[in-house]
């Protein structure tokens, strides 16, 4: 009986250590999205640069497009921004920005300082469209196909390797 008192805590500790080790091996950016393969959420939002103009999800139907969720207050957004500028010059798919929970004036000033890679950037002041897309935080990037289905989601800043190995091949597969 005394032996069981010592063995049981040791076994429980070993089991806990195995679960912790497995959890640490997971990629925190690999967040599964229930939207993959499903229609992108419907939206109608004003453009960041001109509040009198709106863009709807359905305006992009029939085209493959990339949605990048960003904000002027986001440090990681600045980290990926130069890459987005380069990507928008070299790629055929429209890059649409979703300015998330930001101030219009600050977002416009930020794009003025760092360059504007977006064909259009939409102003999501209260974050409702971001929530519909399941945004955990900014930046996040989605690829949407011609039928309006979400085909890819990435949480966190884009990297050159991710663009080269995942996004560009997916865009080619979708015939951009």
Beta strands, then each sheet from edge to edge (+ up, - down):
strand 1: 44-46
strand 2: 54-56
strand 3: 65-70
strand 4: 94-100
strand 5: 120-124
strand 6: 140-144
strand 7: 150-155
sheet 1: 1+ 2-
sheet 2: 5+ 4+ 3+ 6- 7+
end
